[in-house]
């Protein structure tokens, strides 16, 4: 990997992000009665897309908004411009990663059929609430305003095609409600709330959430590692893998995910108890095995729609062997336009021959004289992989991300020398069960917590 390309400046990146930041600051104070300082942020967004097909509509939207005369269509144009800018940042960063790792570029995804029409009145209601948010600004939110999302979300949830937007609105509203009143906020998550707002605005457009085409995958799946996402009330395991088609086609990078609700008392290794009954792939990851897929549904973006009936345990397949042999020729999946965002970047890579630098702010790898920050904070506590293991490693399979203005590596597995032999340690080693003493203790503690909760729930149901 050419690490120097990851540290070189990307042309136009700072200017695009500055335009996004300027508009995000406008949302803090609200769009109802913009101040002169906010007008500059609106003009900066319009200037940034001046050479695009959005130019005319965004220029008009910026002018009308600065004058306090904007309507919902103008707010939609501003959200589209912001999304387009971050999409261009995403594409530039992905192109730089592909150049650095020498990975082939996949074709753009085909768009699937439109499917069932969504109730337009619900989309209009959602858009109206989001526009009210924008008018008030983050400093103007209160419980009455945030409460307006509840009936919209309730009406959307029975519609399968609207659950993506309903879930986004529900989580966004809950986050805002926990921060009310906005006038007393000492710190506003400016970029995050603007991300959620603009994404939700676009999803209120009919057809915006149209899925990419779904095909079938038949062949061998070689897991690389597990990325565990944990929330107070939910957990998701996302397995990154290389898929080798049975017909001898080009290997592809794919993902397979499983999610489950959870009580906030279940943490650490206990999370696997909630996930593993739903996905045999987690067992394959922990045992270092491949899986044989037979017509497994897969989207053009590389997401496997997991079906246990279409998967079977395969031969042993050690992650570092997969990373050394299959990963270099695996094509990365394309990304749908609505999903292009720098935060979404998570590219599997193999690093070897680096020096470890233990710095005050954390661990970093020195590769051919270039520094690459290691985001050890993303390593889950639900496995044997630790910051110490990363610091003593000689090889690492991880996800290359972009955060806080630089590329960072999230370790999925490391290889280190123990008694003169290479030993692999991976974050998902306990996914399918473990005999490791620390893992057994953590699972027992989680089992006790779950049993107590089930007993209490049973008492409530009997009353």
C-alpha positions as CSV (number, residue, x, y, z in Angstrom):
1,X,0.0,0.0,0.0
2,X,1.2,3.5,-0.9
3,X,0.8,5.2,2.5
4,X,2.1,8.5,1.1
5,X,-1.1,8.9,-0.9
6,X,-3.1,8.8,2.3
7,X,-1.3,11.7,3.7
8,X,-1.1,13.9,0.6
9,X,-3.7,16.6,0.3
10,X,-6.8,15.9,-1.8
11,X,-7.5,18.8,-4.2
12,X,-10.7,20.7,-3.4
13,X,-11.4,18.7,-0.2
14,X,-10.9,21.6,2.2
15,X,-13.0,24.0,0.1
16,X,-15.9,21.5,-0.1
17,X,-15.9,20.8,3.6
18,X,-15.7,24.5,4.4
19,X,-18.8,25.1,2.4
20,X,-20.6,22.3,4.2
21,X,-19.5,23.7,7.6
22,X,-20.7,27.2,6.7
23,X,-24.2,25.9,5.9
24,X,-24.2,23.7,9.0
25,X,-23.6,26.8,11.1
26,X,-26.6,28.4,9.4
27,X,-28.8,25.6,10.7
28,X,-27.7,26.2,14.3
29,X,-29.4,29.6,14.4
30,X,-32.3,28.5,12.1
31,X,-33.6,29.6,8.7
32,X,-36.7,31.5,9.8
33,X,-35.0,34.9,10.2
34,X,-31.4,34.5,9.0
35,X,-28.8,37.0,10.2
36,X,-26.2,38.6,7.9
37,X,-23.6,36.1,9.0
38,X,-25.9,33.2,8.0
39,X,-26.3,34.7,4.5
40,X,-22.6,34.1,4.0
41,X,-22.9,30.5,4.8
42,X,-25.9,30.1,2.3
43,X,-24.0,31.9,-0.4
44,X,-20.9,29.7,0.2
45,X,-23.0,26.6,-0.4
46,X,-24.5,28.0,-3.6
47,X,-21.0,29.0,-4.8
48,X,-19.7,25.5,-4.1
49,X,-22.2,23.9,-6.5
50,X,-22.1,26.7,-9.1
51,X,-20.7,24.4,-11.8
52,X,-23.2,21.6,-11.3
53,X,-26.8,21.0,-12.5
54,X,-27.9,22.1,-9.1
55,X,-26.5,25.6,-9.6
56,X,-29.7,27.5,-10.5
57,X,-32.0,26.0,-7.9
58,X,-29.5,26.3,-5.1
59,X,-28.7,29.9,-5.9
60,X,-32.4,30.7,-5.8
61,X,-32.8,28.8,-2.6
62,X,-29.9,30.5,-0.9
63,X,-31.2,34.0,-2.0
64,X,-34.8,33.2,-0.8
65,X,-33.6,31.7,2.5
66,X,-31.3,34.7,3.2
67,X,-34.3,36.9,2.7
68,X,-36.5,34.8,5.0
69,X,-38.9,33.9,2.1
70,X,-37.9,30.3,1.5
71,X,-40.4,27.4,1.2
72,X,-40.0,23.6,1.4
73,X,-38.7,23.3,-2.1
74,X,-35.9,25.7,-1.3
75,X,-34.9,23.8,1.8
76,X,-34.9,20.6,-0.2
77,X,-32.5,22.2,-2.7
78,X,-30.2,23.2,0.1
79,X,-30.2,19.7,1.5
80,X,-29.5,18.3,-1.9
81,X,-26.5,20.7,-2.4
82,X,-25.1,19.7,1.0
83,X,-25.5,16.0,0.2
84,X,-23.9,16.4,-3.2
85,X,-20.9,18.2,-1.7
86,X,-20.3,15.4,0.9
87,X,-20.8,12.9,-1.9
88,X,-18.0,14.5,-3.9
89,X,-15.8,14.3,-0.8
90,X,-16.7,10.7,-0.4
91,X,-15.8,9.9,-4.1
92,X,-12.5,11.8,-3.9
93,X,-11.4,10.0,-0.8
94,X,-12.5,6.6,-2.2
95,X,-10.6,7.3,-5.4
96,X,-7.5,8.1,-3.3
97,X,-7.9,4.8,-1.3
98,X,-8.2,2.8,-4.5
99,X,-5.1,4.4,-5.8
100,X,-3.2,3.7,-2.6
101,X,-4.2,0.0,-2.3
102,X,-4.4,-0.7,-6.0
103,X,-7.9,-2.2,-5.8
104,X,-10.1,-2.4,-9.0
105,X,-13.0,-0.1,-9.3
106,X,-16.5,-1.7,-9.5
107,X,-19.1,-0.7,-12.0
108,X,-21.9,1.7,-10.9
109,X,-24.9,-0.1,-9.4
110,X,-28.0,-0.7,-11.5
111,X,-31.2,0.8,-10.0
112,X,-33.9,-1.7,-9.0
113,X,-37.6,-1.4,-9.9
114,X,-39.6,1.3,-8.3
115,X,-41.7,-1.1,-6.2
116,X,-44.8,-0.1,-4.4
117,X,-45.7,3.6,-4.1
118,X,-45.4,5.1,-0.7
119,X,-48.2,7.2,0.8
120,X,-47.3,10.7,-0.3
121,X,-49.1,12.4,2.6
122,X,-46.7,10.7,5.0
123,X,-43.7,11.9,3.1
124,X,-45.1,15.4,3.0
125,X,-45.8,15.4,6.7
126,X,-42.3,14.2,7.4
127,X,-40.9,17.0,5.2
128,X,-43.0,19.6,6.9
129,X,-41.6,18.6,10.3
130,X,-38.1,18.7,9.0
131,X,-38.6,22.1,7.6
132,X,-40.0,23.4,10.9
133,X,-36.8,22.1,12.5
134,X,-34.7,24.0,10.0
135,X,-36.7,27.2,10.6
136,X,-36.2,26.9,14.4
137,X,-32.6,25.9,14.2
138,X,-30.9,23.7,16.8
139,X,-30.9,26.5,19.3
140,X,-34.6,27.0,18.9
141,X,-35.8,23.4,19.4
142,X,-38.2,22.6,22.3
143,X,-40.3,19.6,23.3
144,X,-43.4,20.8,21.5
145,X,-41.6,21.1,18.2
146,X,-39.8,17.7,18.6
147,X,-43.1,16.0,19.6
148,X,-44.4,16.7,16.2
149,X,-42.4,13.8,14.8
150,X,-44.2,11.1,16.9
151,X,-47.5,10.9,15.0
152,X,-45.6,10.9,11.7
153,X,-43.3,8.0,12.8
154,X,-46.2,6.1,14.2
155,X,-48.0,6.3,10.8
156,X,-44.9,5.4,8.8
157,X,-43.9,2.2,10.7
158,X,-46.6,-0.1,9.3
159,X,-45.4,0.7,5.8
160,X,-42.3,-1.5,5.1
161,X,-41.0,0.9,2.4
162,X,-41.0,3.8,4.9
163,X,-39.4,2.1,7.8
164,X,-35.9,3.4,6.8
165,X,-37.1,7.0,7.0
166,X,-39.3,6.3,10.1
167,X,-36.3,4.8,12.0
168,X,-34.2,7.8,11.0
169,X,-36.8,10.3,12.1
170,X,-37.5,8.4,15.4
171,X,-33.8,8.3,16.4
172,X,-33.2,11.9,15.3
173,X,-36.2,13.1,17.3
174,X,-35.1,11.2,20.4
175,X,-31.7,12.7,20.2
176,X,-33.1,16.2,19.8
177,X,-35.6,15.6,22.7
178,X,-32.7,14.7,25.0
179,X,-31.1,18.0,24.2
180,X,-34.2,20.3,24.7
181,X,-34.4,23.2,25.1
182,X,-31.9,24.1,22.5
183,X,-31.3,27.6,23.9
184,X,-29.5,26.1,26.9
185,X,-27.2,23.8,24.9
186,X,-23.5,24.4,25.6
187,X,-22.3,22.3,22.7
188,X,-24.2,21.4,19.5
189,X,-23.3,18.4,17.4
190,X,-23.4,20.6,14.3
191,X,-22.2,18.2,11.6
192,X,-24.1,15.2,13.0
193,X,-27.5,16.9,13.2
194,X,-27.0,18.5,9.8
195,X,-26.2,15.1,8.4
196,X,-29.4,13.6,9.8
197,X,-31.5,16.5,8.7
198,X,-30.3,16.6,5.1
199,X,-30.5,12.8,4.7
200,X,-34.0,12.7,6.1
201,X,-35.0,15.6,3.8
202,X,-33.9,13.6,0.7
203,X,-35.6,10.4,1.8
204,X,-38.9,12.3,1.8
205,X,-38.6,12.5,-2.0
206,X,-40.6,9.7,-3.7
207,X,-38.1,7.2,-5.1
208,X,-35.1,8.5,-3.2
209,X,-34.8,5.4,-1.2
210,X,-35.2,3.1,-4.2
211,X,-33.0,0.1,-3.6
212,X,-30.3,-1.0,-6.0
213,X,-30.8,-4.2,-8.0
214,X,-30.6,-7.4,-6.1
215,X,-28.9,-10.4,-7.6
216,X,-27.8,-13.8,-6.4
217,X,-24.4,-14.9,-5.1
218,X,-23.3,-18.6,-5.5
219,X,-19.7,-19.4,-4.5
220,X,-17.3,-19.2,-1.5
221,X,-17.5,-16.5,1.2
222,X,-14.2,-15.8,3.0
223,X,-14.6,-13.7,6.1
224,X,-12.1,-11.0,7.0
225,X,-13.5,-9.7,10.3
226,X,-16.4,-8.3,12.2
227,X,-17.3,-4.7,12.9
228,X,-19.5,-4.5,15.9
229,X,-21.9,-1.5,16.3
230,X,-23.4,-1.1,19.7
231,X,-26.2,1.2,20.9
232,X,-28.0,1.4,24.3
233,X,-31.0,-0.5,22.8
234,X,-29.6,-2.3,19.8
235,X,-26.5,-4.1,18.5
236,X,-25.4,-5.0,15.0
237,X,-22.5,-7.2,13.7
238,X,-21.3,-6.4,10.2
239,X,-19.1,-9.1,8.7
240,X,-16.7,-7.9,6.0
241,X,-15.7,-10.7,3.6
242,X,-14.4,-11.6,0.1
243,X,-16.8,-13.4,-2.1
244,X,-15.4,-15.8,-4.8
245,X,-18.1,-16.6,-7.5
246,X,-18.4,-20.3,-8.4
247,X,-18.3,-19.3,-12.1
248,X,-14.7,-18.0,-11.7
249,X,-15.7,-14.3,-12.0
250,X,-13.9,-11.4,-10.3
251,X,-13.9,-11.7,-6.5
252,X,-15.9,-9.0,-4.7
253,X,-15.9,-7.3,-1.4
254,X,-19.2,-7.9,0.4
255,X,-20.8,-7.3,3.8
256,X,-23.3,-9.3,5.8
257,X,-25.1,-7.8,8.8
258,X,-27.3,-9.0,11.6
259,X,-29.0,-6.8,14.2
260,X,-30.9,-7.4,17.4
261,X,-32.6,-5.3,20.1
262,X,-30.9,-5.4,23.5
263,X,-31.3,-4.1,27.0
264,X,-28.7,-1.6,28.1
265,X,-27.4,-4.0,30.8
266,X,-26.1,-6.4,28.2
267,X,-22.6,-5.3,27.1
268,X,-19.2,-6.8,26.1
269,X,-19.1,-10.5,25.1
270,X,-22.8,-10.9,26.1
271,X,-23.8,-9.1,22.9
272,X,-22.9,-12.3,20.9
273,X,-25.7,-14.2,22.7
274,X,-28.2,-11.8,21.2
275,X,-26.7,-12.1,17.7
276,X,-25.4,-15.6,17.1
277,X,-28.8,-17.4,17.0
278,X,-29.6,-15.4,13.9
279,X,-26.5,-15.9,11.8
280,X,-24.3,-19.0,11.2
281,X,-21.7,-16.7,9.6
282,X,-20.7,-15.5,13.1
283,X,-19.7,-19.1,14.0
284,X,-17.7,-19.3,10.8
285,X,-15.9,-16.1,11.7
286,X,-14.9,-17.3,15.1
287,X,-13.8,-20.7,13.8
288,X,-11.9,-19.3,10.9
289,X,-14.0,-21.1,8.2
290,X,-15.4,-20.2,4.8
291,X,-19.0,-20.5,3.9
292,X,-20.6,-21.9,0.7
293,X,-23.4,-19.8,-0.6
294,X,-26.1,-21.0,-2.9
295,X,-28.1,-18.2,-4.6
296,X,-27.7,-15.9,-1.7
297,X,-29.5,-12.5,-2.4
298,X,-27.0,-9.7,-2.7
299,X,-27.4,-6.0,-3.6
300,X,-25.3,-4.2,-6.2
301,X,-23.7,-2.4,-3.3
302,X,-22.3,-5.7,-1.9
303,X,-24.7,-6.3,1.0
304,X,-25.7,-9.9,1.4
305,X,-29.4,-10.3,2.4
306,X,-28.6,-13.2,4.7
307,X,-30.7,-16.4,4.4
308,X,-29.5,-19.3,6.6
309,X,-31.1,-21.8,4.2
310,X,-28.7,-20.6,1.4
311,X,-25.4,-21.0,3.4
312,X,-23.4,-23.9,4.6
313,X,-20.1,-24.2,6.6
314,X,-17.1,-24.6,4.4
315,X,-13.4,-25.4,4.6
316,X,-11.0,-23.6,7.1
317,X,-10.2,-20.1,5.9
318,X,-7.8,-18.0,8.1
319,X,-8.5,-14.3,7.7
320,X,-4.8,-13.4,7.1
321,X,-4.5,-16.0,4.4
322,X,-7.6,-14.5,2.8
323,X,-6.2,-11.0,3.1
324,X,-2.9,-11.9,1.5
325,X,-4.3,-14.1,-1.3
326,X,-7.9,-13.0,-2.1
327,X,-8.2,-9.4,-0.9
328,X,-5.7,-7.7,-3.4
329,X,-7.8,-8.7,-6.4
330,X,-11.3,-8.2,-4.9
331,X,-13.3,-5.4,-6.4
332,X,-14.9,-2.9,-4.1
333,X,-18.7,-2.6,-4.4
334,X,-20.0,0.8,-5.7
335,X,-22.1,3.1,-3.5
336,X,-25.5,4.4,-4.3
337,X,-25.6,8.3,-4.6
338,X,-27.8,8.8,-1.6
339,X,-25.4,6.9,0.6
340,X,-22.2,8.7,-0.5
341,X,-20.8,10.3,2.7
342,X,-17.2,10.3,4.2
343,X,-18.5,8.7,7.4
344,X,-19.6,5.6,5.3
345,X,-16.1,4.8,4.1
346,X,-14.8,1.5,5.5
347,X,-12.4,-0.2,3.2
348,X,-10.8,-3.6,4.2
349,X,-7.0,-3.5,3.9
350,X,-4.0,-5.6,5.0
351,X,-1.0,-3.9,6.5
352,X,2.4,-5.6,7.1
353,X,5.9,-4.4,7.7
354,X,5.0,-1.4,9.7
355,X,6.5,0.0,12.9
356,X,4.3,0.7,15.9
357,X,4.4,4.1,17.5
358,X,2.8,4.4,20.9
359,X,1.8,8.1,21.2
360,X,0.0,10.1,23.9
361,X,-3.1,10.2,21.7
362,X,-3.0,6.5,20.9
363,X,-1.3,4.0,18.6
364,X,-0.1,4.8,15.1
365,X,1.6,2.7,12.4
366,X,4.6,4.0,10.5
367,X,4.5,2.6,6.9
368,X,7.4,3.5,4.6
369,X,8.0,6.6,6.6
370,X,4.4,7.7,6.6
371,X,2.2,7.8,9.7
372,X,-1.3,6.2,9.8
373,X,-3.4,6.7,12.9
374,X,-5.0,3.6,14.5
375,X,-8.5,4.0,15.9
376,X,-8.2,1.5,18.7
377,X,-11.3,3.1,20.3
378,X,-13.4,1.3,17.7
379,X,-12.2,-2.1,18.8
380,X,-15.1,-3.7,20.7
381,X,-14.8,-5.0,24.2
382,X,-16.7,-8.1,23.0
383,X,-13.5,-9.9,21.9
384,X,-9.9,-10.7,22.7
385,X,-8.5,-7.9,20.5
386,X,-7.1,-5.1,22.6
387,X,-5.0,-2.0,22.2
388,X,-2.0,-3.9,23.6
389,X,-2.4,-6.6,21.0
390,X,-2.5,-4.0,18.3
391,X,0.6,-2.3,19.7
392,X,2.5,-5.6,19.6
393,X,1.4,-6.7,16.2
394,X,3.3,-7.3,13.0
395,X,0.4,-7.5,10.6
396,X,-3.2,-6.1,10.7
397,X,-6.4,-6.6,8.8
398,X,-8.6,-3.5,9.3
399,X,-11.0,-1.0,7.9
400,X,-9.6,2.2,6.4
401,X,-11.8,5.1,7.4
402,X,-11.7,8.8,7.2
403,X,-12.4,10.8,10.4
404,X,-11.5,14.2,11.8
405,X,-9.7,15.2,8.6
406,X,-7.4,12.2,8.2
407,X,-7.4,8.5,7.3
408,X,-7.5,6.2,10.3
409,X,-7.3,2.4,10.6
410,X,-9.9,0.4,12.6
411,X,-8.3,-3.0,13.4
412,X,-10.4,-6.1,12.8
413,X,-7.6,-8.6,13.5
414,X,-3.9,-8.6,14.2
415,X,-1.1,-11.1,13.9
416,X,1.7,-11.1,16.4
417,X,4.5,-13.4,17.4
418,X,4.1,-15.6,20.5
419,X,6.9,-18.0,21.3
420,X,8.3,-17.5,17.8
421,X,5.1,-18.4,16.1
422,X,2.6,-16.1,14.4
423,X,-0.7,-15.9,16.3
424,X,-3.8,-14.2,15.0
425,X,-6.2,-12.3,17.3
426,X,-9.4,-11.0,15.9
427,X,-12.2,-8.9,17.3
428,X,-14.9,-11.4,16.3
429,X,-13.1,-14.4,17.9
430,X,-15.9,-14.9,20.5
431,X,-18.8,-14.4,18.0
432,X,-19.7,-18.1,17.8
433,X,-18.8,-19.0,21.4
434,X,-15.5,-19.3,23.2
435,X,-13.5,-21.3,25.7
436,X,-11.4,-18.2,26.6
437,X,-11.6,-17.6,30.3
438,X,-12.3,-13.8,29.9
439,X,-14.9,-14.5,27.3
440,X,-16.6,-17.2,29.4
441,X,-16.8,-14.8,32.4
442,X,-18.3,-12.0,30.3
443,X,-20.9,-14.3,28.8
444,X,-21.9,-15.7,32.2
445,X,-22.4,-12.1,33.5
446,X,-24.5,-11.3,30.5
447,X,-26.5,-14.5,30.9
448,X,-27.3,-13.6,34.5
449,X,-28.4,-10.1,33.5
450,X,-30.7,-11.5,30.7
451,X,-32.2,-14.1,33.0
452,X,-33.1,-11.4,35.6
453,X,-34.7,-9.2,32.9
454,X,-36.7,-12.1,31.6
455,X,-37.9,-13.0,35.1
456,X,-39.0,-9.4,35.7
457,X,-40.7,-9.2,32.3
458,X,-42.5,-12.5,33.1
459,X,-43.8,-11.1,36.4
460,X,-45.2,-8.0,34.6
461,X,-47.0,-10.1,32.0
462,X,-48.6,-12.3,34.6
463,X,-50.1,-9.3,36.5
